[in-house]
């Protein structure tokens, strides 16, 4: 249906209760919808399109991953294909997504010194659950289960990565680690360990036992869910 000029209202012409900025000021950001939160960030829409409407189009850009989840998979070029999204807005949105990932990681790092599966998963979940290929990370721990550092040890295909025990333990020795935790993702979203996952984990565990560096856990990241080998009794 064609929108006539007199039927169309800009954001400033809307009632105050429907304007994202004013709603946030009056009631807090928590009352805003996902589209309204994005609208505050992008500030303006396209010609004859309010910022909230443009935000809604951004959230529906991915057919397979609609909503906020889809933002994790959009590139700058993807965003700039939308009318009303230029270079500046695209970069702003990418920075917001990265900031959300880092906030989730920082929250997890507060608990990471306890080396519990929940704490480790919280730290790495947002950074790994949206990856489209398997990636394997090694977390190096000191004698009090505090993190010394971590590193990506392997990047694989869509369904497999290869972790080399030799490289893992050379790096562990360099860092003075007494324990390690393996973390990798399953792009399918299902964190259930494969037979290969179990076999590789046990080889790394046995190699670590020989040189006195303990494999504390192996955590597989799925889509907002994880599996801990320690909790499942697989170590």
C-alpha positions as CSV (number, residue, x, y, z in Angstrom):
1,X,0.0,0.0,0.0
2,X,1.4,3.4,-1.0
3,X,2.1,5.7,1.9
4,X,0.8,9.2,1.3
5,X,2.9,12.1,2.5
6,X,0.3,13.1,5.2
7,X,0.2,9.5,6.5
8,X,3.9,9.3,7.2
9,X,5.4,10.5,10.5
10,X,9.1,11.0,11.1
11,X,10.5,9.8,14.5
12,X,10.3,13.4,15.8
13,X,6.6,13.6,14.9
14,X,5.8,10.4,16.8
15,X,4.3,10.5,20.3
16,X,7.1,10.8,22.9
17,X,6.2,7.3,24.2
18,X,7.1,5.8,20.8
19,X,10.5,7.5,20.4
20,X,13.5,5.3,21.4
21,X,15.6,8.1,22.9
22,X,12.8,9.4,25.0
23,X,11.7,6.0,26.2
24,X,15.3,5.2,27.2
25,X,15.6,8.4,29.1
26,X,12.3,8.0,30.9
27,X,12.2,4.2,31.6
28,X,15.7,2.9,31.0
29,X,17.3,0.9,28.1
30,X,15.9,-2.4,29.4
31,X,12.4,-1.4,28.2
32,X,13.5,-0.9,24.6
33,X,13.0,-3.7,22.0
34,X,15.9,-5.0,20.0
35,X,15.0,-2.8,17.1
36,X,14.7,0.3,19.3
37,X,18.1,-0.3,20.8
38,X,19.6,-0.6,17.3
39,X,17.7,2.5,16.3
40,X,19.3,4.6,19.0
41,X,22.7,3.5,17.7
42,X,22.1,4.1,14.0
43,X,20.3,7.4,14.9
44,X,18.6,7.9,11.5
45,X,16.8,5.9,8.9
46,X,16.6,6.1,5.2
47,X,14.4,8.4,3.1
48,X,10.8,8.0,4.3
49,X,11.9,5.3,6.7
50,X,12.3,5.8,10.4
51,X,15.3,4.5,12.3
52,X,13.3,1.8,14.0
53,X,12.1,0.5,10.7
54,X,15.6,0.4,9.3
55,X,16.7,-1.4,12.5
56,X,14.0,-4.0,12.0
57,X,15.3,-4.6,8.4
58,X,18.8,-5.1,9.8
59,X,17.5,-7.7,12.3
60,X,15.7,-9.6,9.5
61,X,18.6,-9.4,7.0
62,X,19.6,-13.1,7.7
63,X,17.0,-15.6,6.7
64,X,18.6,-18.5,8.6
65,X,19.6,-16.4,11.7
66,X,17.0,-13.7,12.2
67,X,17.2,-11.2,15.1
68,X,20.3,-10.2,17.2
69,X,22.0,-13.6,16.6
70,X,22.3,-12.8,12.9
71,X,24.4,-9.6,13.6
72,X,27.3,-11.9,14.5
73,X,27.5,-13.1,11.0
74,X,27.1,-9.9,9.0
75,X,30.0,-8.2,7.4
76,X,30.4,-4.5,6.6
77,X,29.6,-5.3,2.9
78,X,26.4,-7.1,4.0
79,X,25.3,-4.2,6.0
80,X,26.1,-1.6,3.4
81,X,23.8,-3.4,0.9
82,X,20.9,-2.1,2.9
83,X,19.4,1.2,1.8
84,X,20.2,3.7,4.6
85,X,23.4,1.9,5.9
86,X,26.6,3.6,4.8
87,X,30.2,3.1,5.8
88,X,29.8,4.9,9.2
89,X,26.7,3.1,10.3
90,X,28.1,-0.3,9.2
91,X,31.3,0.2,11.2
92,X,29.2,1.4,14.3
93,X,27.1,-1.8,14.2
94,X,30.2,-4.0,13.8
95,X,31.8,-2.3,16.8
96,X,28.6,-2.8,18.9
97,X,28.7,-6.6,18.1
98,X,32.4,-6.8,19.0
99,X,31.8,-4.8,22.2
100,X,29.0,-7.3,23.2
101,X,31.4,-10.2,22.7
102,X,34.1,-8.6,24.8
103,X,31.7,-7.7,27.6
104,X,30.6,-11.4,27.7
105,X,34.2,-12.5,27.8
106,X,35.1,-10.0,30.5
107,X,32.3,-11.2,32.7
108,X,33.5,-14.7,32.3
109,X,37.1,-13.8,33.1
110,X,36.0,-12.5,36.6
111,X,35.3,-16.1,37.5
112,X,37.9,-17.8,35.4
113,X,40.5,-18.1,38.3
114,X,38.3,-20.9,39.7
115,X,38.7,-22.9,36.5
116,X,35.1,-24.2,36.7
117,X,33.5,-25.3,33.5
118,X,30.8,-22.7,33.8
119,X,33.3,-19.9,34.2
120,X,35.4,-21.1,31.2
121,X,32.3,-21.5,29.0
122,X,31.1,-18.0,30.0
123,X,34.4,-16.5,29.0
124,X,34.6,-18.2,25.5
125,X,31.0,-18.7,24.6
126,X,30.2,-15.5,22.7
127,X,33.6,-15.5,20.9
128,X,33.3,-19.1,19.6
129,X,29.6,-20.1,19.3
130,X,29.1,-18.1,16.1
131,X,32.2,-19.3,14.3
132,X,31.5,-21.1,11.1
133,X,34.6,-23.4,11.3
134,X,36.0,-25.3,14.2
135,X,38.6,-23.5,16.2
136,X,40.7,-25.0,19.0
137,X,42.0,-22.9,21.9
138,X,44.3,-23.9,24.8
139,X,44.0,-22.1,28.1
140,X,47.2,-22.1,30.2
141,X,46.8,-22.2,34.0
142,X,49.1,-21.6,36.9
143,X,49.2,-23.7,40.1
144,X,46.2,-21.8,41.5
145,X,44.1,-22.4,38.4
146,X,44.5,-18.8,37.3
147,X,44.8,-18.0,33.6
148,X,48.3,-17.3,32.4
149,X,47.2,-16.8,28.7
150,X,45.5,-18.6,25.9
151,X,46.1,-19.3,22.2
152,X,44.4,-20.6,19.2
153,X,46.1,-23.9,18.5
154,X,44.3,-25.0,15.4
155,X,41.6,-23.9,12.9
156,X,39.9,-26.5,10.9
157,X,37.2,-27.1,8.4
158,X,33.5,-26.8,9.1
159,X,33.6,-30.0,11.2
160,X,37.1,-30.8,12.2
161,X,40.3,-29.3,13.7
162,X,43.6,-30.9,14.5
163,X,45.3,-30.2,17.9
164,X,49.0,-31.1,18.0
165,X,50.1,-32.3,21.5
166,X,53.7,-31.2,20.8
167,X,52.8,-27.6,20.0
168,X,50.4,-27.5,23.0
169,X,53.0,-28.6,25.6
170,X,55.9,-26.6,24.1
171,X,53.8,-23.5,24.6
172,X,52.7,-24.7,28.1
173,X,56.4,-25.1,29.1
174,X,57.3,-21.7,27.8
175,X,54.6,-20.1,29.9
176,X,55.4,-22.1,33.0
177,X,51.9,-23.6,33.0
178,X,51.0,-26.5,35.3
179,X,47.6,-27.1,33.8
180,X,45.7,-26.6,30.6
181,X,42.1,-26.6,29.4
182,X,41.2,-27.3,25.9
183,X,38.3,-25.4,24.3
184,X,36.8,-25.9,20.9
185,X,33.6,-25.2,19.1
186,X,31.2,-27.2,17.0
187,X,29.7,-25.0,14.3
188,X,26.7,-27.3,14.1
189,X,25.7,-25.9,17.5
190,X,25.6,-29.4,19.1
191,X,28.5,-29.7,21.6
192,X,28.2,-33.5,22.0
193,X,31.8,-35.0,21.7
194,X,32.7,-37.1,18.7
195,X,34.7,-40.3,19.0
196,X,37.6,-38.3,17.5
197,X,37.2,-35.6,20.2
198,X,37.4,-38.2,22.9
199,X,40.5,-39.9,21.3
200,X,42.4,-36.7,20.8
201,X,41.6,-35.5,24.3
202,X,42.9,-38.7,25.9
203,X,46.1,-38.5,23.8
204,X,46.7,-35.0,25.1
205,X,45.9,-36.0,28.6
206,X,48.4,-38.9,28.5
207,X,51.1,-36.7,27.0
208,X,50.6,-34.1,29.7
209,X,50.8,-36.7,32.5
210,X,54.3,-37.7,31.2
211,X,55.7,-34.2,31.6
212,X,53.7,-33.1,34.6
213,X,51.2,-30.7,33.0
214,X,47.7,-31.8,33.8
215,X,44.8,-31.5,31.3
216,X,42.1,-30.1,33.6
217,X,39.2,-30.2,31.2
218,X,38.1,-30.1,27.6
219,X,35.1,-27.9,26.9
220,X,33.2,-28.0,23.6
221,X,31.2,-24.9,22.8
222,X,27.9,-25.3,21.0
223,X,25.1,-22.7,20.4
224,X,24.8,-21.2,23.9
225,X,25.4,-24.6,25.4
226,X,28.6,-26.5,26.2
227,X,29.9,-29.9,27.2
228,X,32.6,-30.4,29.8
229,X,34.7,-33.7,29.6
230,X,35.4,-33.4,33.3
231,X,31.7,-33.2,34.1
232,X,30.9,-36.1,31.8
233,X,33.6,-38.3,33.3
234,X,35.5,-38.5,30.0
235,X,38.9,-37.5,31.5
